Amino acid sequence: MIKVDRKENEPVESLIRRFKKKVLQNGVVLEARKRRFFESPKSKKQIREEAKRRNKIREKKEHLRRIGKLEQKFKRY
């Protein structure tokens, strides 16, 4: 449980800001997002097959990019 005590003569806005910062630091928001939708645990075989499928798709896209059939998109940061 996260607890934030109000300092003397502290405005409510700064108290809320400190609370939000502590919530983010403790990972409460990330945990809530993870638990939002239940995912049944996957077997090792299932994880490996998904990884193989992703790699195959990635290799196919890279091949198409090399031969000029697929445009190269640039990442924006």
Stockholm file with secondary structure:
# STOCKHOLM 1.0

chainA/1-77         MIKVDRKENEPVESLIRRFKKKVLQNGVVLEARKRRFFESPKSKKQIREEAKRRNKIREKKEHLRRIGKLEQKFKRY
#=GR chainA/1-77 SS CCCCCCCTTCCHHHHHHHHHHHHHHHTHHHHHHHHSSCCCCCCHHHHHHHHHHHHHHHHHHHHHHHHTSSCCCCCCC
#=GC SS_cons        CCCCCCCTTCCHHHHHHHHHHHHHHHTHHHHHHHHSSCCCCCCHHHHHHHHHHHHHHHHHHHHHHHHTSSCCCCCCC
//
